[in-house]
Amino acid sequence: MVFASERLGHLELDPEVRVRSLLTAAACAEDRLGDDEGAVRVLSPLLTLDPGHTEAFVRLRGIYSRTERWGELAQLLEVRVARETEPAHQLDLHQSLAALYQGPLKDPGRARAELGRILALTPSDPGALSALAELAWSAGSWGEAADLLIRRARQERDPAALKEIFQRLGVLYDEHLPDPARASQALLRALQIPGDDASDAALLERLSQLSLRQGDWQSALHATDRLLRYPADAARAAASSCTSAGSASGARRRTAR
């Protein structure tokens, strides 16, 4: 039946009959025989005949995902999104493309483009903001990373996530975009949100060192006094973490000079 339907689909002159025959052949190959390659062989020309055919697209998308044919899946989604007019469907396709380019296809440039398109549709999308911030951070685009983290902070409601955002802003303004006032403000905001001893001790250690570098002895003393209230192992871990970070930052500054 698969062969007969496929043959009829290729020979039939009436486009509607050809589409129905090819879809029947694809369904038989995939559902009854478990023949993914046979289904792909039929679905590809079907979508050439009828690019907007929903069932053919869904079947081919499922096969490419299941068989991890990521390049072909991305091409399929690109073609589909170019003709899609429904915002909800556009969003789904751009999210899938962004995940592919961030993940198995490892193409940061295209991932950034897709994430930008997601934000054009939903400006406060937390997943897109978070992913773009990570890409900017990895690329050393510190100004962009700061802007994206601030946008996330304005609409984030989860305390743990918000604490991490302020902690990262503190590191960013301390090490990469030197702005002691903003770094201190971010670290203090992070400390206002309950967290575990180790993370709070690390924040206090960084705040203490930042204050010392600025000659703000009172703030440094206050941060150190708070740090001493934490268990010794948390304080030692915080000191080690900040020392390593400070050494790396100093090395970067020396290299830059």
C-alpha positions in Angstrom: 0.0 0.0 0.0 2.8 2.4 0.8 4.4 1.8 -2.7 1.1 2.1 -4.5 0.1 5.3 -2.7 3.6 6.8 -3.2 3.6 5.9 -6.9 0.1 7.3 -7.4 1.2 10.5 -5.6 4.1 10.9 -8.0 2.1 10.1 -11.2 -1.2 11.8 -10.4 -1.7 15.2 -12.2 -4.3 16.5 -9.9 -2.4 18.3 -7.0 -5.0 17.5 -4.4 -5.0 13.8 -5.2 -1.2 13.8 -5.3 -1.1 15.4 -1.8 -3.6 12.9 -0.4 -1.8 9.9 -1.9 1.6 11.0 -0.6 0.2 11.7 2.8 -1.3 8.2 2.9 2.0 6.7 1.9 3.8 8.7 4.6 1.4 7.7 7.3 1.7 4.0 6.3 5.4 4.2 6.3 5.8 5.9 9.6 2.9 4.5 11.6 2.5 1.0 10.3 6.0 0.1 9.2 8.2 2.3 11.4 10.0 3.4 8.2 11.2 6.9 9.0 13.3 7.1 5.8 10.4 6.0 3.7 8.2 8.6 5.3 10.8 11.4 4.8 11.1 10.4 1.1 7.4 11.0 0.7 6.9 14.0 2.9 9.6 16.2 1.3 7.9 16.3 -2.1 4.5 16.6 -0.4 5.7 19.9 1.2 7.1 21.0 -2.1 3.6 20.6 -3.6 1.8 22.1 -0.6 4.3 24.1 1.6 1.6 25.0 4.2 0.4 21.4 4.7 0.2 21.1 8.5 0.1 17.3 9.0 3.1 16.8 6.6 5.0 19.5 8.5 4.2 18.0 11.9 5.2 14.5 10.8 8.4 15.6 9.2 9.3 17.8 12.2 8.7 14.8 14.5 10.9 12.5 12.5 13.8 14.9 12.2 13.6 15.5 16.0 13.3 11.8 16.8 16.2 10.9 14.6 18.3 13.9 15.6 18.7 15.3 12.1 19.2 18.8 13.5 20.3 20.6 10.3 17.4 19.3 8.3 15.0 20.2 11.2 16.4 23.7 11.3 15.9 24.1 7.6 12.4 22.8 7.8 11.5 25.3 10.6 13.2 28.2 8.8 11.0 27.6 5.7 7.9 27.2 7.9 8.4 30.4 10.0 9.0 32.4 6.8 5.4 31.8 5.7 3.8 31.7 9.2 1.5 34.6 10.1 0.0 33.5 13.4 2.1 35.1 16.3 1.7 32.1 18.6 3.0 29.7 15.9 5.8 32.1 15.0 6.9 32.2 18.7 7.0 28.4 18.9 9.1 28.1 15.7 11.5 30.8 16.8 11.9 29.2 20.2 12.6 25.8 18.6 15.1 27.4 16.2 16.8 29.2 19.1 17.1 26.0 21.1 18.6 24.2 18.1 21.2 26.9 17.4 22.1 27.2 21.1 22.3 23.4 21.5 23.2 20.8 18.9 24.0 23.1 16.0 26.2 25.4 18.2 25.7 28.6 16.2 25.6 31.5 18.7 25.0 34.1 15.9 21.9 32.5 14.7 20.8 31.8 18.2 21.1 35.5 19.0 19.0 36.3 15.9 16.3 33.9 16.9 16.2 35.1 20.5 15.9 38.7 19.2 12.9 37.7 17.1 11.3 36.1 20.2 11.8 39.4 22.1 10.2 41.3 19.2 7.1 39.1 19.7 7.2 39.0 23.5 9.6 41.7 24.9 9.6 40.3 28.5 10.1 36.6 27.6 12.3 35.4 30.5 13.8 32.5 28.7 14.9 34.6 25.8 16.3 37.3 28.1 18.2 34.7 30.1 19.6 33.0 27.0 20.7 36.2 25.4 22.3 37.3 28.6 24.3 34.0 28.7 25.4 34.4 25.1 26.4 38.1 25.7 28.4 37.0 28.8 30.1 34.2 26.9 31.1 36.6 24.1 32.4 39.2 26.6 29.7 41.7 25.5 29.5 43.1 29.0 27.3 46.2 28.3 24.7 44.0 26.5 24.9 41.4 29.3 24.3 44.1 31.9 21.3 45.5 30.0 19.7 42.1 29.6 20.3 41.2 33.3 18.6 44.4 34.3 15.7 43.7 32.1 15.4 40.3 33.6 15.6 41.7 37.2 12.7 44.1 36.4 10.3 41.2 35.7 11.7 38.3 37.7 9.6 37.1 40.6 11.5 34.0 41.7 13.7 35.0 44.7 16.5 32.6 43.9 16.7 33.7 40.3 16.6 37.4 41.3 19.4 36.8 43.8 21.6 35.2 41.1 20.9 38.1 38.7 22.0 40.7 41.3 25.1 38.6 42.2 26.1 38.5 38.5 25.5 42.2 38.1 27.8 42.7 41.1 30.5 40.6 39.5 30.0 42.4 36.1 30.3 45.9 37.5 33.2 44.8 39.8 35.3 43.0 37.2 34.2 43.8 33.6 32.5 47.2 33.6 34.2 48.8 36.5 31.6 50.8 38.4 32.0 50.4 42.2 28.8 52.2 43.0 26.7 49.9 40.8 28.7 46.9 41.9 28.0 47.6 45.6 24.3 48.4 45.0 23.9 45.0 43.1 25.7 43.1 45.8 23.7 44.7 48.6 20.4 43.9 46.7 21.5 40.3 46.4 22.2 40.1 50.1 18.7 41.4 50.9 17.3 38.2 49.4 17.6 35.1 51.6 20.1 32.5 50.4 22.5 29.8 51.7 25.5 30.6 53.9 28.1 30.0 51.1 26.5 32.3 48.6 25.9 35.1 51.1 29.5 34.8 52.5 30.9 35.1 48.9 28.8 38.2 48.4 30.1 39.7 51.6 33.7 38.9 50.8 33.4 40.5 47.4 31.7 43.6 48.9 34.4 43.8 51.5 37.2 43.7 49.0 35.4 46.2 46.7 35.0 48.6 49.6 38.7 48.3 50.6 39.8 49.0 47.0 37.7 52.2 47.1 39.1 53.2 50.5 35.6 52.9 52.0 36.9 51.5 55.3 33.5 51.7 57.1 31.7 49.7 54.5 34.6 47.2 54.4 34.5 46.8 58.1 30.7 46.3 58.2 30.9 43.7 55.4 33.7 41.9 57.2 31.9 42.0 60.5 28.8 40.4 58.9 31.1 37.8 57.2 32.5 36.7 60.5 29.1 35.6 61.7 29.0 32.8 59.1 30.5 29.3 59.6 34.2 29.1 59.1 34.0 26.8 56.1 31.6 29.2 54.3 33.9 32.1 55.0 37.0 30.2 53.8 35.2 29.2 50.6 34.1 32.8 50.0 37.6 34.1 50.5 39.1 31.5 48.1 36.4 32.2 45.5 37.0 36.0 45.6 40.8 35.6 45.6 40.6 33.4 42.5 38.3 35.9 40.8 40.4 38.8 41.8 43.6 37.1 40.5 41.9 36.4 37.1 40.6 39.9 36.9 44.0 41.3 37.7 45.6 39.1 35.0 43.0 40.3 32.5 43.8 44.0 33.3 47.6 43.3 33.1 47.1 41.6 29.7 45.0 44.5 28.5 47.8 46.9 29.4 
